[in-house]
Amino acid sequence: MLYIRGSSSITRLEFHVSYKIMYCHKVFNFPEVKKRCEEIFFEVARRYEFVIKELRFVGEHVHLILLIKVTQSLDMVSKWLKGNSGYKILKEFPEIKKKYFWGSGLWNGVIYADSIG
């Protein structure tokens, strides 16, 4: 079992989270977009010191198992993941933005989350 250690805590706050792409476009069918999104997610996890235990892409959405610190909120972690990945993917793949997302962002505003463990 994996625990996250803080200066005065040992915790296991584990969540199943899912994010959906805006307009249900299956952009993860493009291998380079899927690979880049995965890289960005792990970069964000390292920067903000939380753990991505599992990551799966399914058509127009992504599923993650996250372990976060007691000082972090799931809402904030989701903003870090979705904000960084949405900005970078649409900037790095302008043809996808032009074809699928016009003036909107990459991610739908809805977050599915469930505590596990």
N, C-alpha and C positions, 0 to 999 in steps of 0.2 A: 504494500500500500504506500502511496506517495503522499508525503506531508510537506507543507511549505512552512519553513522556519522564519520567524521574524525576530526582532530584538527581544521581545517579551511574549512570544506566542508560538505555538505549533498548531497548525490548522490543516484541515482538509475540506475546503469549500469547493465542491465539484458540481459542475453544471453541464447539462446537455443544452446546447444553444444552436439555433438555426436562423440563418439570414436568407432572404429571398431577393433575387434580382428584380429591379423595377421592370414592369410590363411583362414579366415572366420570359424574357428572352434567354435562350439557352447558350449564353456566352461561354460557359465552361466546356462546351463541345469543341472550342478552339484550344488545342493543347497549350499554346504559348500563353494564353490568357489564364488558364487554369494554373499553370506552373508559376506564373508571375504572382498571382493572387496568393498561392501557397507560400512563396518566398516572403511576400510582404507581411502576411499573418505571422510568420515565425520571427521576422525582424521586429515587429511590434511587441510580440511576447517577450523577446529578449530585452528590449528597451524598457518595458514597463514591469518586468519581472513577474510574469505569470506564466503558467504552463499550458501548452496545447497538448493534451494527452492523445487526442485523436482528431483527424480532419478528413472529411469526405465531401466530395463534390458530386451532386446529383442534378443533372440538367440545369435548372434555373435556380438552384439553392445550394447552400453549403451547411453541413452539420459539423459541429465541433464539440469535443468534451474539454472543458476548461477547468483548471484549478487556479483559483485566485487567492490573493492575500486577504486577510481579515480587514485590512484597511482600504481595500478596493471594492467598488460597487460593480455589479454586473452591467449596469447601464453605462458606466464610464468605460469599462473594458470593451463593450460593444461599440461605443463611439470611437475609441482608438482604432479598433480593427476595421470597422466600416469606413471611417473617415479617411484613414491612410490608404487603404486599398482602393476605395472609390476614386480618390483624387489621382493616385498614381496610375491606375489602370486606364482611366479615361484620358490622361495626359500621354501615356506611352502608346496607346492604341487609338489614335484619333479616328481611324476608319470605323471602329466599333461605336464610338460616341456619335459620329455623324450618321451611321446607319440605324442605330437602335435607340439612342438616348436623347437626341436633339438637345434640348436645354436642361434636361433633368440630370440627377445623379445616377450612380450605378445601382445602389441598394434601395429596396423598398423600406419604408420607415418602420415596419413591423419587426419585432424580435420575438421569436419563440424561445422560451427558456423553461427548464425543469431542473430542480435539484435532484441529484442522485447520490446514493451512498448513505 
